[in-house]
């Protein structure tokens, strides 16, 4: 198994987050650092705004009272126990300094009898913040484990593999825990040429990990020795059957996949489809490399004909775009699917042939068009050497 070692800044096109949140509320929910800081400071900003108004306008005093009393609760929603405890102490100090207590402040009109219930509420809020923090830490640990599993299964691809330029974008389904999804991909340089796969295991999340890992392991091992894609696809089919052995009818899994082989001289490309969308060969424009469709891996019993290996001529600088169905099934508010061929042709016409730039343009099109993912999403772009890209 041969790979060019990735080199930091030369790493192209590896994006786990394909659709970035636009508005501040979405960024807060996504946990982006700057937005989270604003969210955590929000209770104090609220106090800083309402408290001075109470000294100026008596009618605002009632609303300011609620803000002061509820400060620990507001703080506990977006901060940890330390910040919540600090808010509790601040509120107790303000109420103790009220007009009917120490009399240090004309507002609020609080007495000593108000201090105990406020302190009790603050203590409860601090305890709840501690419990919530523990839950968040636990969820974070689970997410990190899921990310480690996903990274082990799908390591970052280098920018160059066997002389070809490579860019890949990967994003799990919205409902997938952590970063674990059902899509898989790989590009390998072998003695028989460059071999690549993009696949989609049935289902989402942790239930797909076992089969995804098994299929990638089989592909990585057998790509080195199997003489052709027909044999390689048969090996992958057998691996799914082994996975399903002993499982009930409704517990069995399957996977779609597209296999691509590029000869060592980069003059011929071969394709095998197993229930997967056809890749695109991009020269002057994008053209599907369609082959006789076969059933997904694990469902070969339903095949009526022998697997077809599609062969086409490859020219220097040609692009091969492979993707999962999550890319072309993304829909916008009007219910329209993502026009991948149309967008690729538009960018090619403008002179963009660099895999990384093309993938970034497609990302911008997907995001800017408001397309929503309904499945895991993978886009893998390979460029044959021998032409200048920009």
C-alpha positions in Angstrom: 0.0 0.0 0.0 1.6 3.2 -1.2 0.8 6.7 -0.2 2.4 10.1 -0.4 3.0 11.4 3.1 0.7 14.4 3.8 2.5 17.6 4.4 0.7 20.0 6.8 -0.2 23.0 4.6 -0.3 20.8 1.5 -3.2 18.8 2.8 -6.1 19.6 0.5 -9.8 19.3 0.8 -10.4 17.3 4.0 -13.4 18.8 5.6 -15.5 17.0 8.1 -17.9 19.9 8.4 -19.2 20.5 4.9 -22.0 22.9 5.8 -21.1 25.6 8.2 -23.8 27.5 10.3 -24.5 30.9 9.1 -26.3 32.8 11.9 -25.1 33.4 15.4 -27.7 31.1 17.0 -26.5 28.2 14.9 -22.9 29.0 15.6 -23.6 29.0 19.3 -25.4 25.7 19.0 -22.4 24.3 17.1 -20.0 25.3 19.9 -17.9 27.8 18.0 -15.6 29.5 20.5 -16.4 33.2 19.8 -20.1 32.6 19.8 -19.9 30.5 23.0 -18.1 33.4 24.8 -20.9 35.8 23.8 -23.5 33.3 25.1 -21.7 32.8 28.4 -21.5 36.6 29.0 -25.1 37.1 28.1 -26.4 37.0 31.8 -23.9 39.6 32.8 -24.7 41.8 29.8 -28.3 41.6 30.7 -27.6 42.7 34.3 -25.3 45.5 33.0 -28.1 46.8 30.9 -31.1 46.5 33.2 -29.6 47.3 36.6 -28.6 50.9 35.8 -32.0 51.5 34.1 -33.7 50.7 37.4 -31.9 53.7 39.0 -33.1 56.0 36.2 -36.6 54.7 35.6 -38.7 53.5 38.5 -41.1 51.6 36.2 -38.2 49.4 35.1 -37.3 48.5 38.7 -39.8 45.6 38.8 -38.3 44.0 35.7 -34.8 44.6 37.0 -35.8 42.8 40.2 -36.6 39.6 38.2 -33.3 39.9 36.3 -31.2 40.2 39.5 -33.0 37.3 41.3 -32.8 35.1 38.2 -29.2 35.8 37.4 -27.9 32.5 39.0 -30.5 30.6 36.9 -29.5 32.4 33.7 -25.8 31.8 34.5 -26.4 28.1 35.1 -27.9 27.7 31.7 -24.8 28.7 29.8 -21.9 28.4 32.4 -20.4 26.1 34.9 -20.8 25.8 38.7 -18.0 28.4 39.4 -19.6 31.1 37.4 -23.0 30.2 38.8 -21.7 30.4 42.4 -20.1 33.8 41.6 -23.5 35.0 40.3 -25.2 33.8 43.4 -22.7 35.6 45.7 -23.2 38.8 43.6 -27.0 38.6 43.9 -26.8 37.9 47.6 -24.5 40.9 48.0 -26.8 43.2 46.0 -29.9 42.1 47.9 -28.0 42.5 51.3 -27.1 46.0 50.3 -30.7 46.9 49.5 -32.7 49.7 51.0 -34.4 47.6 53.7 -31.3 45.6 54.6 -27.9 47.3 54.9 -29.3 50.4 53.1 -26.2 50.9 51.0 -28.2 51.0 47.8 -31.5 52.7 47.0 -32.3 49.8 44.8 -33.4 47.0 45.2 -36.0 47.5 47.9 -34.9 44.2 49.6 -34.8 43.1 53.2 -32.9 40.5 55.1 -35.8 38.1 54.7 -35.1 38.0 50.9 -31.6 36.8 51.3 -32.2 33.1 52.4 -34.5 32.1 49.5 -32.3 33.8 47.0 -29.2 32.0 48.4 -31.1 28.7 48.3 -32.1 29.2 44.7 -28.5 30.1 43.9 -27.1 27.0 45.6 -29.6 24.8 43.7 -28.6 26.5 40.4 -24.9 25.9 41.2 -25.6 22.2 41.9 -27.6 21.9 38.6 -24.8 23.6 36.7 -22.3 21.1 38.2 -24.5 18.2 37.1 -24.9 19.7 33.7 -21.2 20.1 33.4 -20.7 16.5 34.2 -23.1 15.5 31.5 -21.4 17.8 29.0 -18.0 16.3 29.8 -19.4 12.8 29.4 -21.0 13.7 26.1 -17.7 15.3 25.0 -15.8 12.2 25.9 -18.2 10.1 23.8 -17.8 12.5 20.9 -14.1 12.3 21.1 -14.2 8.5 21.1 -16.5 8.6 18.1 -14.1 11.0 16.4 -11.1 8.8 17.2 -13.0 5.8 15.8 -13.9 7.7 12.6 -10.3 9.0 12.2 -8.9 5.5 12.6 -11.3 4.2 10.0 -11.1 7.1 7.6 -7.7 8.8 8.0 -7.0 12.0 6.2 -6.0 11.6 2.6 -2.9 13.2 1.3 -3.0 15.8 -1.4 -1.2 13.5 -3.8 -1.5 9.8 -4.2 0.6 8.0 -6.8 1.1 11.2 -8.9 -2.6 12.1 -8.9 -4.0 15.1 -7.0 -6.7 14.3 -4.5 -9.4 16.3 -2.6 -12.1 14.8 -0.4 -15.0 16.2 1.6 -16.8 14.2 4.2 -19.8 15.0 6.4 -21.9 12.7 8.5 -25.7 12.8 8.5 -27.2 15.4 10.8 -28.4 12.7 13.2 -25.2 10.7 13.4 -23.5 10.7 16.8 -20.1 12.3 16.8 -18.4 12.0 13.5 -19.4 8.4 12.8 -21.2 7.9 9.6 -22.0 5.2 7.0 -19.9 6.6 4.1 -16.4 5.4 3.4 -13.7 6.2 0.9 -10.1 5.4 0.0 -7.5 6.0 -2.6 -4.5 3.7 -2.9 -1.5 3.5 -5.2 -0.8 -0.2 -6.2 1.4 -2.0 -8.7 -1.7 -2.3 -10.8 -2.5 1.4 -10.8 -4.5 3.8 -8.7 -7.5 2.2 -7.0 -10.3 4.2 -5.3 -13.6 3.5 -3.7 -16.5 5.5 -2.4 -19.2 3.6 -0.6 -22.3 4.0 1.6 -23.2 1.4 4.3 -26.9 1.1 5.1 -27.8 3.1 8.2 -26.1 5.8 10.2 -23.9 6.1 13.3 -22.3 3.4 15.4 -24.3 0.5 13.8 -22.4 1.0 10.6 -18.9 1.1 12.1 -18.2 -2.6 12.0 -19.2 -3.1 8.4 -17.5 0.1 7.3 -14.2 -1.0 8.9 -14.5 -4.5 7.5 -15.1 -3.2 3.9 -12.2 -0.7 4.1 -9.9 -3.3 5.5 -10.8 -5.7 2.7 -10.4 -3.0 0.0 -7.0 -1.9 1.4 -5.7 -5.5 1.5 -7.1 -6.9 -1.7 -6.5 -3.8 -3.9 -2.8 -4.7 -3.7 -3.2 -8.2 -5.3 -6.6 -8.7 -7.0 -6.0 -8.5 -10.8 -9.1 -6.6 -11.7 -12.1 -4.7 -10.3 -14.4 -7.6 -10.9 -12.4 -9.8 -8.5 -12.1 -6.9 -6.1 -15.9 -6.3 -6.1 -16.5 -10.0 -5.5 -14.2 -10.0 -2.5 -16.1 -7.0 -1.1 -19.4 -8.8 -1.7 -18.1 -11.9 0.2 -17.1 -9.7 3.1 -20.6 -8.3 3.5 -22.0 -11.8 3.3 -19.6 -12.8 6.2 -20.8 -9.8 8.1 -24.4 -10.9 7.7 -23.8 -14.5 8.5 -26.0 -15.7 11.4 -28.1 -12.5 11.3 -31.8 -12.4 11.0 -33.5 -11.3 7.7 -34.2 -7.8 9.1 -30.8 -7.5 10.8 -28.7 -7.9 7.6 -26.8 -5.0 6.1 -25.7 -4.0 2.6 -23.5 -1.3 1.1 -23.4 0.5 -2.2 -20.0 1.2 -3.7 -18.2 2.6 -6.8 -14.8 1.2 -7.6 -12.4 3.0 -9.8 -9.1 1.8 -11.3 -6.6 4.1 -13.1 -3.8 2.4 -15.0 -0.2 3.2 -14.0 0.2 5.3 -17.1 -3.0 7.3 -16.4 -4.4 6.6 -19.8 -7.3 4.3 -18.9 -10.0 4.4 -16.2 -12.1 1.4 -15.2 -15.3 1.6 -13.2 -17.5 -0.9 -11.4 -20.8 0.1 -9.9 -22.6 -1.8 -7.1 -25.8 0.1 -6.5 -23.9 3.4 -6.3 -24.2 6.7 -8.3 -21.8 6.7 -11.3 -18.7 8.8 -11.1 -18.1 11.8 -13.4 -15.3 12.1 -15.9 -14.6 15.8 -16.3 -12.7 16.9 -19.4 -14.4 19.7 -21.3 -17.5 18.9 -19.3 -18.7 16.4 -16.8 -19.9 13.1 -18.2 -21.2 10.1 -16.1 -19.1 7.0 -16.4 -22.1 4.8 -16.3 -21.9 1.0 -16.3 -24.5 -1.7 -16.0 -25.7 -1.2 -12.5 -25.3 -4.2 -10.1 -27.0 -4.7 -6.8 -25.4 -3.3 -3.7 -22.8 -5.4 -1.9 -24.5 -8.1 0.1 -27.4 -8.4 -2.4 -25.6 -10.1 -5.3 -28.2 -12.9 -5.3 -30.5 -10.4 -7.0 -28.1 -9.8 -9.9 -29.4 -10.9 -13.2 -26.2 -10.4 -15.2 -22.4 -10.5 -14.6 -20.7 -7.4 -13.2 -19.8 -5.0 -15.9 -16.4 -3.2 -15.9 -16.7 0.1 -17.7 -13.5 1.3 -19.4 -12.8 4.7 -20.8 -9.8 6.7 -22.1 -8.2 9.1 -19.6 -6.3 12.2 -20.7 -3.8 14.4 -18.8 -5.6 16.7 -16.4 -8.9 14.8 -16.5 -10.9 14.9 -13.3 -12.8 12.0 -11.7 -15.5 13.1 -9.3 -16.9 10.3 -7.1 -19.6 11.0 -4.5 -22.2 9.3 -2.3 -25.9 9.7 -2.9 -26.1 12.2 0.1 -24.5 14.8 -2.2 -26.9 14.5 -5.1 -30.0 14.0 -2.8 -29.5 17.2 -0.8 -32.6 19.4 -1.4 -33.2 23.1 -1.0 -36.4 24.8 0.2 -37.9 24.4 -3.2 -37.4 20.7 -3.1 -34.8 20.7 -5.8 -31.8 18.3 -5.6 -28.3 19.6 -5.9 -27.4 20.0 -9.6 -23.9 18.5 -9.4 -23.2 18.2 -13.1 -24.5 21.7 -13.8 -22.3 23.2 -11.1 -19.2 21.3 -12.1 -19.6 22.4 -15.7 -20.0 26.0 -14.7 -16.8 25.9 -12.7 -14.9 24.0 -15.4 -16.0 26.7 -17.9 -14.6 29.4 -15.6 -11.2 27.6 -15.8 -11.2 25.9 -12.4 -9.7 22.4 -12.6 -7.8 22.2 -9.4 -9.4 19.4 -7.2 -9.2 21.4 -4.0 -10.6 24.6 -5.5 -13.3 22.7 -7.3 -14.4 20.9 -4.2 -14.4 24.2 -2.3 -16.6 25.8 -5.0 -19.0 22.8 -4.8 -19.1 23.3 -1.0 -20.0 26.9 -1.4 -22.7 26.0 -4.0 -24.2 23.4 -1.6 -24.1 25.8 1.3 -25.2 28.9 -0.5 -28.1 27.1 -2.2 -29.5 26.1 1.1 -29.3 22.4 0.4 -30.0 20.1 3.3 -28.4 16.8 3.9 -30.6 13.8 4.3 -27.7 11.3 4.4 -24.0 11.1 4.9 -22.1 13.1 2.3 -18.8 12.3 0.6 -17.2 13.9 -2.4 -13.8 12.6 -3.7 -12.0 14.3 -6.6 -9.0 12.8 -8.4 -7.0 14.6 -11.1 -4.8 12.7 -13.5 -1.3 14.3 -13.7 0.1 16.0 -16.8 -1.8 19.3 -17.0 -1.6 22.6 -15.1 -4.5 23.3 -12.8 -5.7 26.5 -11.4 
